[in-house]
Amino acid sequence: ELIEGAEYPIEKHVLTTTDGYILKLHRIRPDATFRGTVLLMPGLFSTAADFVVTGPENGLAFVLADAGYDVWLANVRGSRFSRKNIKLSVADSEFWDFSFHEIGTIDLPAIIDYILRETNAPKLYYVGHNQGMTNLFALLSAKPRYNRKIHHAIGLATFGYLGTTDNRVVRRAAELTDKLYSTLKALNIHELKPTPDIVRLMSGIVCSSDMNELCVEMLRGFFGSTVDRSRNLLPTMVDDLLTSVSTRQLIHIGQLMQTKKFQQFDYRNYMINTQKYGQAKPPEYNLSRVLLPVSLFHGTKDFITSAKDALRLKDELRNVKNFLEIPDLNHVGFVYSDRLYARVNRKIIEIFNQHPKA
């Protein structure tokens, strides 16, 4: 609806993964001279809407299409547009038995291969926000042949290592990861769906008078300095834009914060880990297998990924072409800021235009 409302042509595509998830893709064809094919991968709690919500002048999907790129927007398993499986219902716990690892190693290769078949392109460009870039690292660690299918990848507010955030709310959440995992399993809760009512309830608790300082810190981390306006808009934003995630996705991220390692999911059970991985502890992702050119954007106000963790990731990757620190931009500012074109999107186009057509 956001794309049609902006009077851009839209195509809707559907594919099925090897484990039966039915994924929906959206496509915006360019009017200008063709420069290449681009896949946009949203982050945690997000859908393809992230890349169009700020409108034609700011939305990355629109800006890329105007610049001549054939834009594909992904929606991964469990999100609002991809809530079907050929064998499972969303009410089944098995439907939600995934983290960013399965999204990266199963959904992402299916999406890439589908796009390349449809377009007859040998390669595509890639932009991932938040978990959207983490998915790619999981894929390349497991299936390095996909390096040959991506011309250049750009990560916005990317996380891999998450051990040094100085935000007290995030640190406290990480400390409670194991307790939360046990509680959710005991309650048979496998899907976490942010609804306006839940957000109002949680903001009322977290933002009570005795927790006000933590609340302000958290909201500034997400939305910048306009805390009062952001707090009022939060339920509406959740209703319009945010989508469900599996509990394992959040627990996996909490584990990364706890261990300070970029590793696969820890079942906290020796037998299960051994069955899954052939060892008692989950293996770390092998970033030496990420060979394609990468550019990383980090906001200096990002309260989830610290500058230290972002630089550690940069140093671990073998082919980082650009590391850009964007002043005063927070974690979600890469999709919700009203100044995206000047601060981020123009730089993305410049990076892609430096390379031959994919």
C-alpha positions in Angstrom: 0.0 0.0 0.0 2.9 2.4 0.8 4.4 1.7 -2.6 1.1 2.0 -4.5 0.2 5.2 -2.6 3.5 6.7 -3.8 2.4 5.8 -7.4 5.4 3.5 -8.0 4.8 0.3 -10.0 4.9 -2.8 -7.7 5.2 -6.5 -8.4 4.4 -9.2 -5.8 6.3 -12.5 -5.9 6.0 -15.6 -3.8 8.5 -18.4 -3.2 8.7 -21.5 -1.0 11.8 -22.4 1.0 13.2 -25.9 1.3 11.5 -26.3 4.7 8.1 -25.1 3.5 7.9 -21.4 4.5 6.1 -19.3 2.0 7.8 -15.9 1.6 6.5 -12.8 -0.2 8.8 -10.4 -2.1 7.9 -7.0 -3.4 9.6 -5.5 -6.5 9.9 -2.0 -7.8 11.3 -1.7 -11.4 13.3 1.3 -12.3 12.2 4.0 -14.7 15.7 5.2 -15.3 18.6 3.6 -17.0 19.2 0.1 -15.5 22.1 0.1 -13.1 21.7 -3.3 -11.3 19.5 -5.5 -9.1 19.3 -4.8 -5.4 17.9 -6.9 -2.5 16.8 -5.0 0.6 16.7 -7.1 3.8 14.9 -5.7 6.8 15.9 -6.2 10.4 14.4 -7.6 13.6 10.7 -6.9 14.2 10.6 -5.4 10.6 9.2 -6.0 7.1 9.9 -4.5 3.7 7.8 -1.5 4.8 10.9 -0.2 6.5 12.4 0.8 3.2 9.4 2.8 2.0 7.8 4.2 5.1 9.6 7.5 4.9 8.2 8.2 1.4 9.6 8.7 -2.1 12.2 11.4 -1.1 13.7 9.4 1.8 12.7 5.8 1.5 15.7 3.7 0.3 13.6 1.5 -2.0 12.2 4.6 -3.9 15.6 6.4 -4.0 17.3 3.3 -5.5 14.5 2.8 -8.1 14.8 6.4 -9.1 18.6 5.9 -9.5 18.0 3.0 -11.9 18.1 0.0 -9.7 15.7 -3.0 -9.9 14.7 -3.1 -6.2 13.5 -6.3 -4.4 12.2 -6.1 -0.9 12.3 -9.2 1.3 10.0 -10.5 4.0 11.4 -13.3 6.0 9.6 -16.2 7.8 7.3 -15.2 10.6 6.9 -11.6 9.5 3.6 -10.0 8.6 3.8 -10.9 4.9 5.3 -14.4 5.3 3.3 -16.2 7.9 2.5 -19.4 6.0 4.1 -22.9 5.8 3.0 -25.7 3.6 2.9 -28.1 6.6 2.7 -25.9 9.7 0.3 -23.3 11.1 1.5 -20.2 13.0 -0.2 -21.8 16.0 2.3 -24.7 15.9 5.4 -24.3 18.1 7.5 -25.9 15.3 6.6 -22.9 13.0 8.6 -20.6 15.3 11.6 -22.9 15.8 14.1 -20.6 14.2 16.5 -17.7 14.8 18.4 -15.4 12.5 20.5 -18.5 11.6 17.7 -20.2 9.8 16.6 -17.0 8.1 20.2 -16.5 6.9 20.9 -20.1 5.8 17.5 -21.1 4.4 15.4 -18.0 3.6 18.1 -15.8 2.2 19.6 -18.2 -0.3 16.1 -19.1 -1.5 15.4 -15.3 -2.0 18.7 -14.6 -3.8 18.3 -17.6 -6.1 14.8 -16.6 -6.9 15.7 -13.0 -7.8 18.6 -14.1 -10.0 16.4 -16.5 -11.9 13.7 -13.9 -12.4 16.1 -11.2 -13.5 18.8 -13.3 -15.3 21.3 -11.2 -13.4 24.6 -12.9 -12.5 24.8 -11.0 -9.2 22.9 -8.6 -7.1 23.6 -5.7 -4.7 22.6 -6.2 -1.0 21.5 -3.8 1.8 20.7 -5.2 5.2 19.5 -3.3 8.2 20.2 -4.6 11.7 19.6 -8.4 11.6 19.3 -8.2 7.8 23.1 -8.0 7.6 23.6 -10.6 10.3 21.5 -13.0 8.2 24.0 -12.6 5.4 27.0 -13.4 7.6 25.3 -16.6 8.8 24.7 -17.5 5.1 28.3 -16.9 3.9 29.7 -18.7 6.9 27.7 -21.8 6.1 27.6 -21.5 2.3 30.5 -19.3 1.1 29.6 -20.0 -2.6 27.1 -17.2 -2.2 29.9 -14.7 -2.2 29.9 -15.1 -6.0 26.3 -14.0 -6.2 26.5 -10.7 -4.4 28.5 -7.8 -5.9 28.6 -5.6 -2.9 26.8 -5.7 0.5 26.0 -2.7 2.7 25.2 -3.2 6.4 23.2 -0.5 8.3 23.4 -0.7 12.1 24.8 -4.2 11.7 25.3 -6.4 14.7 27.5 -9.5 15.0 29.4 -8.8 18.2 27.3 -7.3 21.0 29.4 -7.5 24.1 30.2 -3.9 25.0 27.1 -1.8 24.9 27.0 0.7 27.7 23.2 1.0 27.7 21.9 -0.2 31.1 18.5 -1.4 29.7 20.1 -3.6 27.1 22.7 -4.9 29.5 20.0 -5.8 32.0 17.9 -7.6 29.3 21.0 -9.6 28.3 21.5 -10.7 31.9 18.0 -12.0 32.0 18.3 -14.0 28.8 18.5 -17.5 30.3 15.7 -16.8 32.8 13.5 -15.4 30.0 14.2 -18.4 27.8 13.2 -20.9 30.5 10.1 -18.9 31.3 8.9 -18.6 27.7 9.5 -22.3 27.1 7.5 -23.2 30.3 4.6 -21.0 29.1 4.8 -22.4 25.6 5.3 -19.0 24.1 7.1 -19.1 20.8 6.0 -15.9 19.0 6.5 -12.4 20.3 4.2 -10.0 18.6 4.5 -6.3 19.5 0.9 -4.8 19.7 -0.1 -1.3 20.6 -1.7 -2.6 23.9 1.5 -4.4 24.9 3.6 -1.4 24.1 1.4 0.9 26.1 1.5 -1.5 29.0 5.3 -1.9 28.8 5.9 1.8 28.4 3.7 2.4 31.4 5.8 0.0 33.5 9.3 0.9 32.1 8.5 4.6 32.0 7.0 4.9 35.4 8.4 7.6 37.7 11.0 5.4 39.3 12.3 4.1 36.0 12.0 7.4 34.0 15.7 7.9 33.5 16.1 4.4 32.0 13.0 5.0 29.9 14.4 8.2 28.5 17.7 6.6 27.8 16.0 3.7 25.9 13.8 5.9 23.8 16.7 8.3 22.9 18.6 5.2 21.8 15.8 4.2 19.5 14.5 7.6 18.2 17.0 10.2 19.1 16.4 13.4 21.1 12.7 13.8 20.4 11.8 11.5 23.3 8.4 12.9 24.2 7.2 12.8 20.6 8.6 9.3 20.1 7.0 7.9 23.2 3.6 9.1 22.1 4.1 7.7 18.6 5.4 4.3 19.7 2.1 2.4 19.8 1.1 3.7 16.4 4.5 2.8 14.9 4.2 -0.7 16.4 0.8 -1.2 14.9 1.7 0.0 11.5 5.2 -1.3 11.0 6.5 -3.8 13.5 6.0 -7.5 13.1 6.3 -10.8 15.0 9.5 -12.5 15.7 10.3 -15.9 17.2 11.3 -16.1 20.8 14.5 -17.8 19.7 15.5 -14.8 17.6 15.5 -12.6 20.7 17.1 -15.2 22.9 19.9 -15.7 20.3 20.7 -12.0 20.3 20.7 -12.0 24.1 23.2 -14.9 24.0 25.5 -12.9 21.7 25.5 -10.1 24.3 26.2 -12.6 27.2 29.1 -14.4 25.5 30.6 -11.5 23.5 30.9 -14.1 20.7 29.3 -14.2 17.2 28.0 -17.8 17.5 25.1 -20.1 16.7 22.2 -20.6 19.0 23.0 -22.2 22.4 20.2 -24.6 23.4 21.7 -24.6 27.0 21.5 -28.4 26.8 24.6 -30.5 26.3 22.7 -33.3 24.5 20.8 -31.0 22.1 23.9 -28.9 21.3 25.9 -32.1 20.6 23.1 -33.4 18.4 22.8 -30.2 16.4 26.5 -29.2 16.2 28.5 -32.3 17.1 30.0 -30.5 20.1 28.8 -29.3 23.5 29.1 -25.6 22.7 27.7 -23.8 19.7 30.2 -23.0 17.0 31.2 -19.4 16.2 30.4 -18.1 12.7 33.4 -18.1 10.4 33.7 -14.6 9.2 36.8 -15.4 7.2 34.4 -16.9 4.7 32.9 -13.5 4.0 34.9 -12.6 0.9 32.6 -10.2 -0.9 33.1 -6.4 -0.7 31.3 -4.9 2.3 30.5 -1.4 3.5 29.4 -0.8 7.1 27.4 2.2 8.4 27.4 2.8 12.1 25.4 5.5 13.9 27.2 7.2 16.7 24.1 7.2 18.8 23.4 3.5 18.4 22.7 2.1 21.8 22.6 -1.6 20.7 25.8 -1.9 18.7 28.6 0.0 20.3 31.4 1.6 18.3 33.8 -0.9 19.8 31.7 -3.8 18.7 31.2 -2.3 15.2 35.0 -1.8 14.8 35.6 -5.4 16.0 33.3 -6.6 13.3 35.0 -4.5 10.7 38.4 -5.9 11.7 37.1 -9.5 11.5 35.9 -9.1 8.0 38.4 -9.5 5.2 37.1 -7.1 2.5 35.6 -4.0 4.1 35.6 -1.2 1.6 34.0 1.5 3.6 33.3 2.1 7.3 31.1 5.1 7.8 30.2 6.6 11.1 27.1 8.7 10.9 27.0 11.5 13.6 24.0 11.5 15.9 22.1 8.6 14.2 20.6 5.9 16.3 19.9 2.2 15.6 16.5 2.6 13.9 17.4 6.0 12.4 18.7 4.2 9.4 15.1 3.5 8.3 13.0 6.1 10.3 15.0 9.3 10.1 13.5 12.2 8.2 17.0 13.0 6.8 17.9 9.7 5.3 18.7 10.8 1.8 21.4 13.3 2.7 22.9 11.3 5.6 22.7 7.7 4.3 20.9 6.9 1.1 23.0 9.2 -1.1 26.1 7.5 0.2 24.7 4.0 -0.6 24.0 5.0 -4.2 27.5 6.5 -4.5 29.0 3.2 -3.3 27.0 1.1 -5.7 27.7 3.4 -8.6 31.4 3.0 -8.1 31.1 -0.6 -9.3 30.0 -2.1 -12.6 26.5 -3.2 -13.3 25.6 -6.4 -11.4 
